[in-house]
Each structure stands twice: as structure tokens, then as C-alpha cells.
């Protein structure tokens, strides 16, 4: 598709701007990476030696051009907090965040879309007000509060959920052999059903907590798009032709309401992926959100810059995927302009 290449080329200036801004902002963070790396017992001389070894004694333009040269070779630098290449850390942790975000989005869609459809087919009724009120209340609480509340109820009080110690209780289970990095998929590929059940049990509460935040935008857009579609001329014509209400809602209205719904799903997914840091902290999830927080606290320039750049790339690719899916859903949509 020509517009795919146009979009990819059009993102180059944006990505370069992100690289520049991220570099400047990361170097404006309070704290000294050399002092953090040297430890609390280090003296000024050892800190100066570490600064020189890290290249932090050079001017900001020199550091920037060196960073661009490394970036052109695919080298995102080495993380001070883990001692590993930043690219390795990101590739290792990204599947954990993608697995959590995808499951949260599936839960949110499974609840929000039926509620939006139900509210749209009965506007201003008791069902409509109940759906809207439920969605508003569920999205009014911060994600970390919902996560802590779920842990308190289902783990501490009821003992229904496992201890929130991350993706898997590694005292009892060993992680499956890495293929995709997603424990649910890898455990099924390895035929380890016990590991699959244990991973799913660890995933349920953080996914629900994250999904609660995504309910409102999906349900509201679904309701608004369905109301517009149900009030359109083609829907009234189908109704006048004697078609069943279910056929009108599913075949005519929902199909024409899919475009705005797909667009909001792409936005919600990218937002959840970038903002699940609090959930990862609450549940000890070893994803990129927790990695970014540790990097910011340690003024780990390379890790912060790598994280932001990776999120920008993911956001760009996600928007492109939404555009492609939109053309498949409705061939009249074109993005060449």
C-alpha cells in the first residue's frame, strides 16, 4: 500500500524530534548517574573517573552526536541499573507489558462494547443510565488504587488470588522456555498447563485493574457511534423494510460504527501500554513500565532514552496498523492524503 510507505517516511522527522527532546529532558533530570553508579561511599575522585568512563565529562553536543552515532548502529547504550544493553532489557521486558496490556484490553472490550451497544439500543432508559453510571464510577478511581483494592479483597481477605509477586511464582514454578516472551503463549507451546494456569492466575488481577480504566472511552465511543448509525437513513430504510432489530443492529449499525471504535481501541491500547507503570509497581510485574521508573530514579540516561524511543516506535506502528485495519473494514477509507 502506498500510504504505508508515506506514513513510515513521514514519521522520520517526528522520531528525530523525539530523540532530541528525550536526550535533552533525560539530561535535565536531577541527580548524577556517576554518583549513583559509584555508590554512597565513593569519593569525588572515583565519581569523576566514572563520569569520564561514561562520557559524561564531555559537552552536551558531543554527547548528543555520540548518541546519534550509536543509535545509527542500533546501539541504545548500556543501562547503569542492570548492567545490560538497553536494547536487550527492552526486548526482554516488552512481552510482559504487551501480555498484560492485551489481556486488559480484551477484558475492557468484552465488557464495554456490549454495554455501549445495550445503552445505544435503549437511549435515555434506565438501562442506559445504569450503564453510563457504572462505567463512570469504574473509571473514576486511579488504577493503583483499584489494584491495591483487588489485592486486599481477593488475596488478603478471601485468599482467592495468588500472592502479587510478578508474572509467576518462581518458587513453585519455572518460567517456560522463551519463544515469544509471553508466559501464557510460551507455556501452551511447551505443553506446561500448570505453568499456564499459574501465569493466568497472576495475570487476572492486574489485567482487571488496568481494564477498569479503559472501560469508559470504549463504551462511550461505542454508544455514540451506534446512536449515530441507528439514526442514519440506511438504518431507517432497513427498519422500514421489516428487517429484524438484531439484524439491523449487528449487520447495519455495528458494521458502520466500527471505524470510530477501532480508532479508539488503538488509542486506548497505546495509552495503557505507556501508563501501566503503576499497575506493574503494585503487582511486581517485570515490564517496561517498572523498568522506566527505575531508570528515571537512577538518572539512567540510556535506559530512559531507549524507553521513550521504543514507545514512540510502537505508537507509530500501532497508528499505522489502525489505518490499515480501517481500510479493510471500510474500503472507502483512504489515507493517501
PyMOL commands that set and color helices and strands:
alter all, ss='L'
color gray80, all
select helices_A, chain A and resi 2-27+33-38+44-54+60-72+86-121+126-138+143-157+183-189+193-230+233-240+245-275+277-283+288-297+301-329
alter helices_A, ss='H'
color red, helices_A
deselect
rebuild
show_as cartoon
